[in-house]
Amino acid sequence: KRALINFPHFTFHLFTVPPKIQVSSKEVSEDKVKTLICSVNGFYPGDITITWLKDGEVLRNSSLDKKQRNEDHTYGVTSRVTVTSDREVNS
């Protein structure tokens, strides 16, 4: 997507690039505790919100790494959350 903004002496081309999202899991212990990892990459502009849900409820114990700027001027960030489940968690 692109927006064109004209000012008297300047023209700005604004682009948006949607994120590429990959979710994986890492078993933390034998008690069915897993860390879910969400890698979000290649997005622009850099503003992004990552929200983890379990059964429709927001999980408040997530962490968010510092956002990184890629060589192509897009951004990437990783978020993690640890969950316990009675059923198998699929990546």
Stockholm file with secondary structure:
# STOCKHOLM 1.0

chainA/1-91         KRALINFPHFTFHLFTVPPKIQVSSKEVSEDKVKTLICSVNGFYPGDITITWLKDGEVLRNSSLDKKQRNEDHTYGVTSRVTVTSDREVNS
#=GR chainA/1-91 SS CEEEEEETTEEEEEECBCCEEEEEEEECSSSSEEEEEEEEEEEBSSCCCCCCEETTEECSCCEECCCEECTTSCEEEEEEEEEECSSCCCC
#=GC SS_cons        CEEEEEETTEEEEEECBCCEEEEEEEECSSSSEEEEEEEEEEEBSSCCCCCCEETTEECSCCEECCCEECTTSCEEEEEEEEEECSSCCCC
//
